[in-house]
Amino acid sequence: IDLELKKAKNWYAEDTVPSEPFFVPRPGVTEEDDGVVISIISEKNGGAYALVLDGSSFEEIARAKFPYTMPYGLHGCWVPKA
């Protein structure tokens, strides 16, 4: 969320439940959003993966699929209304 410009960037995928994301700054950072955002994504079909987004653009950089189901996290899961 950019509080000065009053704009927000979002990531969304159908039938997924993201955990609370966390920011990892790039070593030697000079801009506040220079780094990556990581979230664990649980899929409604039972799959799960770690999602890595660019910190400034929110474009997907990578995802790493887990070979097992991940339970929804206990803090900060974003479950859509039914």
C-alpha angles and dihedrals in degrees: 000000000000105000094188096052093030092229132131134201120212140188120211137175126177116254096010135119113207121205120227106293123231130204124232113193120221112249109265092019118186100175123057094235097043103122141048137294116220127196134168109232122206115199121213089231089064099263125121139189144173111249122207118197131183106257096226104035100026088224114150113259100174147335129207115204117218118223090226141044117276119211118232111271122255095232129051105354113163107218115178120233114265 
